Amino acid sequence: MNDSPVILGWARSAVCPVGGGLSHRAAHEIGAPVLLGLLARFGIPRNAIDTVVAGNALGAGGNPARMLALAAGLPDRTAALSVDTQCCAGLDAITLAAGLLASGSAQVVVAGGLEAWSRAPIRQHRPRTPQEAPLPYERPAFAPDPQRDPDLPLSAARYAAEHGITRAEQDAYAAQSHARALAWRRRMAQEIVPIGSATEDSYARVLTPERMARMPIAAVSDLWPADAGAPRNFAVSRIAVAPKADGAAFVVLARPQAAASLGVAAPFRWCGGVSVGAAPEMPMLAAVDAARAVLAHTDVAANALWGAELHEAFAVQTLAFGEALGIAPERLNRGGGGLGRGHPIGASGAVSLVRLLADMQHDAPVGAQGLAAIAGAGGVGAAGVVERTLSRL
């Protein structure tokens, strides 16, 4: 227990929809200001960082973590590991960083995620023969069997129809996520490192019933009797899907001895993290499996959590998550989630953890524990548990 990694600091960028305030920046140009702002806020010297572990989903190769480390002016000796587990990459990077610390391979690590969806490369499959043309594609396959790899909104719509979660219920939850994000906007400024004009999450808005009724449908379940006439009642609307976004988020983790030698306070302890696989046909439920696994691993009861942050890719996902784990709605995504913020894929899990740490630092007592979780395409999930150890910085 005393050797568990500690968390020395956290920060994130604003999350901006594609085409918004971060749209002209490459991933490392978003991540570097956040990393430097984090180190400055918490009094951590750059030369103390020996490893960077960064999640990224859309960079199409290369080593985004190394680009980040160099752009931030970290020493050339700094190791850099990039992680691509799609939506789970940012949180998986933090779990992997904790493993490096536990093994003694590193002493102080920056970990998290960065994504520049606006600048993502144009994707094409290379022709197999000279006669073929390149084949553009929007997303890669996430399972080798196409029958096990549905479009993500379709899988959410299938779940909603099967479990009787109406469009009205989903839209109402989305409106709540937006409202919470608007109410928390001033508080969230404390965790955001401004980058040019991107000083706050810009997507959240007031959603009236009339406005939501005009939203187009993103997906309708196809697993429904043809004569039932009701699938659209359980459809997933655009407002109930997290929008594409740009952003970055990081935490600094350290071995306790390294933190002590730096003279830097450690407000949180990393209790444990897990990565799991689940059914690719219903990938959003992998967050439930990951949360259950990490709670069992850390011996924490769901009803004892001070709070939880789930990256909500879909409204129906968050409704299912809260019910499955028995987490009260007021303890889940206090400041809104991905629906009211956006989904910078490889950074989203790290954004959720930063949100959790910031809220716990503001309101939670010493000894309180919190959960961050996320699901990813292909049926993967990631989750982590943290504990507050200091009353104030």
Buried (B, 14 or more C-beta within 10 A) or exposed (E): EEEBBBBBBBBBBBBBBBEBBBBEBBBBBBBBBBBBBBBEBBEBEBEBBBBBBBBBBBBEEEBBBBBBBBBBEBEEEBBBBBBBBBBBBBBBBBBBBBBBBBEEEBBBBBBBBBBBBBBBEEBEEEEEEEEEEEEEEEEEEBBEEEEBBBEBBBBBBBBBBEEEBBBBBBBBBBBBBBBBBBEBBEBBEEBBBBBEEBBBBBBBBEBEEEEBEEBEBBBBBEEBEEEEEEBBBBBBBBBBBBBBBBBBBBBBBBBBEBBEEBEBBBBBBBBBBBBBEBEBBBBBBBBBBBBBBBBEBBEBEBEEBBBBBBBBBBBBBBBBBBEBBEBEEEBBBBBBBBBBBBBBBBBBBBBBBBBBBBBBBEEBEEEBBBBBBBBBBBBBBBBBBBBBBEEEE
